[in-house]
């Protein structure tokens, strides 16, 4: 998993769909996964951020399983 480059991110944010079959100007054959942000009161920021990270990791593993890709999340 890597961050996308600025040009792809801008295309995603604008919901641009190119006609060449690539997702939002990305690369053909690549898998794209949205990492949603966390939101909540500042007093709970750390807990909310950690919970969002756990949920995002679980969602990513589930997505990859659908492509027969084995993934393991290690809590550092």
Secondary structure, 3 states (H helix, E strand, C coil): CCCCCHHHHHHHHCCCCCCCCCHHHCCCCCCCCCCCCCCCCHHHHHHHHHHHHHHHHHHHHHHHHCCCCCCCCCCC
